[in-house]
Amino acid sequence: MVERLQGWHLPLLDDPAFLPLHPLLQRTLLLSVPRGVASALGRRQSMGSLVLVARDTSPEGKSTILGLLVARPLNRRGSCWEVQHLCLALAATERSFQPPRSHAASCLLREAISQASGAVSWIASASSLDHSRLALLRENGFQPQRTERLWRWSIGAGTAPPQALPAPLQLRPLQRRNAPLLWHLEQATCPAPLRQVLDRRIEDLVERSGGHGWLLIDPDRNQAVAGARWIADHPAGGHQVELSVHPGWNHLLGGATEQLLRRLAPKGDQLWLLSDTDDAERQQWLEQLGAEEQGDVVLMARSLWRRHDVPVVRGAAQRISAVLEQLQPRLQPRRRSVPTPALRP
């Protein structure tokens, strides 16, 4: 049985696979209350996360959570959604429960896609070594887009002395008035097929980063040449960030980009960031920075083709037909029907 997360599910989520997600689940339940009130009052708010649980009930009536899925929209319109977490209970085995764990994960994924009615594309990530997860995503229509390497950088409590930026670059915090510069920067660094899948606009970058971001701006060209922004809190601690460097400014990898990352972790937290496996220059810089490799991640995406409803078009056609039918006698007189004699038995 797949159902939305409710408050009474939390005590059942005691499996070690679900424990790191408890703060996220509690926050989602708390935010669902004001969102429901705002929706009832007709006020428009950003869509929240979708949390689904796969529950199995034993003959004795005991409920067990087999799996958990957390998905979130990547833009305000909800055209693109991301599978943020897809966890299966470690205690559940193929022999202990029916249906099996793999079937539970597939049911969670299909139910999430069906409930996000406005989505036209989905993305999901999986470790390159997690063959079962990759196979599950392929079975549900996901195709690989690119392979990235995950890095963890523990900054530490101490802060490095700030280095002078190359002239005439300026370091500026991410704000709504300079967000268009970040949007153009990410359009230049993102491959065209993936750019169409993500379907991000300027307001989406500001909203998802929560206002935590920094830009290196060239005031002469009015162009952002590098940027770093907060994406999410990592379950293992620290922050997941996205670092973008314009293809023509790779020489900034060094002290300038290090300042961007340090601005996002003023308390010395650890940062998690991705780099394309083909970007040898960035990987070499991260190694010199002291970041540790955490394996490769495959980014997969799926596009949805939905049939458009046409009741409005049909209704309009019927109204036009009714008008033409009223005008028909003026255009061409109708023939009187010949009466049919009543037949007696």
ChimeraX attribute file (.defattr): number of C-alpha atoms within 10 A of each C-alpha:
attribute: neighborCount
match mode: 1-to-1
recipient: residues
	/A:1	13
	/A:2	19
	/A:3	14
	/A:4	14
	/A:5	19
	/A:6	13
	/A:7	10
	/A:8	8
	/A:9	15
	/A:10	15
	/A:11	8
	/A:12	12
	/A:13	20
	/A:14	14
	/A:15	18
	/A:16	12
	/A:17	15
	/A:18	20
	/A:19	13
	/A:20	14
	/A:21	18
	/A:22	14
	/A:23	10
	/A:24	14
	/A:25	20
	/A:26	13
	/A:27	10
	/A:28	17
	/A:29	16
	/A:30	12
	/A:31	13
	/A:32	14
	/A:33	11
	/A:34	12
	/A:35	17
	/A:36	13
	/A:37	11
	/A:38	13
	/A:39	12
	/A:40	10
	/A:41	9
	/A:42	9
	/A:43	10
	/A:44	10
	/A:45	12
	/A:46	12
	/A:47	15
	/A:48	14
	/A:49	20
	/A:50	19
	/A:51	22
	/A:52	21
	/A:53	26
	/A:54	21
	/A:55	17
	/A:56	19
	/A:57	13
	/A:58	10
	/A:59	7
	/A:60	6
	/A:61	8
	/A:62	8
	/A:63	13
	/A:64	20
	/A:65	23
	/A:66	28
	/A:67	27
	/A:68	27
	/A:69	22
	/A:70	23
	/A:71	23
	/A:72	19
	/A:73	24
	/A:74	21
	/A:75	21
	/A:76	16
	/A:77	15
	/A:78	18
	/A:79	20
	/A:80	25
	/A:81	27
	/A:82	18
	/A:83	19
	/A:84	17
	/A:85	16
	/A:86	21
	/A:87	16
	/A:88	23
	/A:89	18
	/A:90	13
	/A:91	12
	/A:92	17
	/A:93	14
	/A:94	11
	/A:95	9
	/A:96	10
	/A:97	14
	/A:98	15
	/A:99	13
	/A:100	14
	/A:101	21
	/A:102	16
	/A:103	13
	/A:104	21
	/A:105	24
	/A:106	15
	/A:107	18
	/A:108	22
	/A:109	21
	/A:110	11
	/A:111	16
	/A:112	22
	/A:113	20
	/A:114	10
	/A:115	10
	/A:116	18
	/A:117	11
	/A:118	14
	/A:119	19
	/A:120	19
	/A:121	21
	/A:122	25
	/A:123	24
	/A:124	21
	/A:125	23
	/A:126	20
	/A:127	19
	/A:128	16
	/A:129	12
	/A:130	11
	/A:131	11
	/A:132	12
	/A:133	17
	/A:134	21
	/A:135	11
	/A:136	16
	/A:137	23
	/A:138	15
	/A:139	11
	/A:140	14
	/A:141	13
	/A:142	20
	/A:143	18
	/A:144	17
	/A:145	16
	/A:146	16
	/A:147	20
	/A:148	21
	/A:149	20
	/A:150	19
	/A:151	22
	/A:152	19
	/A:153	20
	/A:154	17
	/A:155	20
	/A:156	12
	/A:157	11
	/A:158	9
	/A:159	12
	/A:160	11
	/A:161	7
	/A:162	11
	/A:163	10
	/A:164	10
	/A:165	15
	/A:166	11
	/A:167	8
	/A:168	10
	/A:169	18
	/A:170	13
	/A:171	17
	/A:172	15
	/A:173	18
	/A:174	23
	/A:175	15
	/A:176	14
	/A:177	7
	/A:178	18
	/A:179	21
	/A:180	18
	/A:181	22
	/A:182	28
	/A:183	18
	/A:184	16
	/A:185	21
	/A:186	22
	/A:187	15
	/A:188	16
	/A:189	13
	/A:190	13
	/A:191	12
	/A:192	10
	/A:193	9
	/A:194	15
	/A:195	14
	/A:196	12
	/A:197	18
	/A:198	21
	/A:199	16
	/A:200	19
	/A:201	16
	/A:202	16
	/A:203	14
	/A:204	17
	/A:205	24
	/A:206	21
	/A:207	15
	/A:208	17
	/A:209	17
	/A:210	13
	/A:211	15
	/A:212	19
	/A:213	26
	/A:214	24
	/A:215	28
	/A:216	27
	/A:217	21
	/A:218	17
	/A:219	12
	/A:220	8
	/A:221	8
	/A:222	10
	/A:223	19
	/A:224	27
	/A:225	24
	/A:226	27
	/A:227	26
	/A:228	28
	/A:229	28
	/A:230	24
	/A:231	18
	/A:232	15
	/A:233	14
	/A:234	15
	/A:235	14
	/A:236	10
	/A:237	12
	/A:238	18
	/A:239	21
	/A:240	19
	/A:241	22
	/A:242	19
	/A:243	19
	/A:244	21
	/A:245	22
	/A:246	19
	/A:247	12
	/A:248	9
	/A:249	10
	/A:250	14
	/A:251	12
	/A:252	17
	/A:253	16
	/A:254	14
	/A:255	15
	/A:256	19
	/A:257	22
	/A:258	18
	/A:259	20
	/A:260	22
	/A:261	23
	/A:262	20
	/A:263	16
	/A:264	20
	/A:265	20
	/A:266	13
	/A:267	13
	/A:268	17
	/A:269	16
	/A:270	20
	/A:271	24
	/A:272	25
	/A:273	21
	/A:274	21
	/A:275	21
	/A:276	15
	/A:277	15
	/A:278	12
	/A:279	11
	/A:280	11
	/A:281	12
	/A:282	18
	/A:283	19
	/A:284	11
	/A:285	15
	/A:286	21
	/A:287	13
	/A:288	10
	/A:289	15
	/A:290	13
	/A:291	20
	/A:292	14
	/A:293	16
	/A:294	13
	/A:295	12
	/A:296	19
	/A:297	21
	/A:298	20
	/A:299	20
	/A:300	21
	/A:301	24
	/A:302	21
	/A:303	15
	/A:304	12
	/A:305	9
	/A:306	10
	/A:307	6
	/A:308	6
	/A:309	8
	/A:310	9
	/A:311	9
	/A:312	9
	/A:313	10
	/A:314	11
	/A:315	11
	/A:316	12
	/A:317	12
	/A:318	12
	/A:319	12
	/A:320	11
	/A:321	12
	/A:322	12
	/A:323	11
	/A:324	12
	/A:325	11
	/A:326	10
	/A:327	11
	/A:328	12
	/A:329	11
	/A:330	9
	/A:331	9
	/A:332	8
	/A:333	8
	/A:334	9
	/A:335	7
	/A:336	6
	/A:337	6
	/A:338	6
	/A:339	6
	/A:340	6
	/A:341	6
	/A:342	6
	/A:343	5
	/A:344	4
	/A:345	3
